[in-house]
Amino acid sequence: MAKCLYCKEKAGVFKAVCADCNALLKAVQGLGTAFSFREMLDALMATSASNEKIEKFLDADIQGQGSIRDFITARMTNELARTVGQPTDTDSLKVKKIREEEKARPQIPLKPGQCNPFRK
């Protein structure tokens, strides 16, 4: 049995994508090109997939070009920057790099009201 490209769970015989992730993929494709993050989450929640499966789907990086979440973050960043008149060229690879750098950064426990000394 093959594993799903998105969630890495059982997909079925000769299938690359499980039924839940296939439904999630169709929901995202049905949104078109101009949608808000809230609209996308509403569409994903309308499927029968669990919240855990939705998270795995959004974090899937199938081609090494960034996850679905990275693509959406890049698009939203560019739209916001253009709206306020700033030049931008953010893409999913830049978002992925920032996300990975943030994960690699040492995490120290903070007390309430204390600021993170590593934050730039």
N, C-alpha and C positions, 0 to 999 in steps of 0.2 A: 504494500500500500504506500502510495506517495504522500509526502508531507506538503501541506499548503504553503505556497510562496509567502503568504502574508503572516499567518499566525503560527506556522510550523507544527500545526496539529494534523491529524490524519485527514487527507483530502479525498481519498477513495482510489479505486483502481484506475490508472491512466488519467487521473485528474491532477491538475497543477494547483487548483484553488478549491477550498472547501465550500460547502453550500452557504455558510454564514458570510464568509469573506466575499463570495461572489455576489451576494445580496448587498453587502456594503459597497462593493465596487460599482454596482449598478446604481446605487443611491447617489454616490458621488458623481458618476458620469451623467446622471439625470439632472444635476444642478446647472450644467452649462459652465460658462467661464466666469461669470460675475455673480458671486454669492458671498455672503458673510459667514464668518466662522459659526455663528449661532444657527444660521440656516443649514449649514452642513451638519452640525451636531444634531439638530432636529431631524434631519433626513436619516442620519445613521441610527438615532434612537428609535425611529419608526420601524426599523427592521427587527427581526427576531433575535439578533445577535446580542450577547451579553455585553455589559460595560467592559469587562476584561478583554473580550474579543475585539471590541471597538478600539481600545487602547493599543492592542497588538497590531491591528490593521493600520492605525495612524502612524505607528512607529516603524513599520516595515520599510526597509531600505533594499529593495529588490535589485536595483541596478548599480548600487553604490553611489548614486547621485543625490542622496538625501532621502529622508522619509517623506511620506505624504504630508505629515505635520510640518516638515521643513519647507516643502514647496508652498504650502498655504501660508506659513509665517513669512516667507520671502515675498510672496505676492502682496500680503497685507502691509508689510513694511514699505514696499515700493509705492503702493497706493497712498499710504499715509504721507510719505515723504513728498510725493508729487502734489498732494493736496496742499501742503504747506509751502510749496515752491522750492523744495530742496532737490538737488540732483541725486540720483540713486542708481545703483546697479546690483542690488542684493539679489543673490540667487540661492537655490537650495544648498549648494555646496558651501557657501559662506555661512549659512545658518547652521549647517551640520558641523562645520569647524568650530563655531562659537559654542554650540551645545557640547561638543566633545571636550573642548578646553575647560568649560565650566564643570564638567564631570570630573576632570583630572585635578582640578583645583582642590587644595586641602580644605576639608570641611571642619570647622571648629564650632563647638557648641556655644551659642550666644545666649546671654541672659536677656530678659525683656528690656527693651530700650537701648541695648548695646548694638553698635553698628559693626558691620563686617569689615575688618581691616584690609582684606584682600580686594574689596570692591573698588573698581576704578572709577 
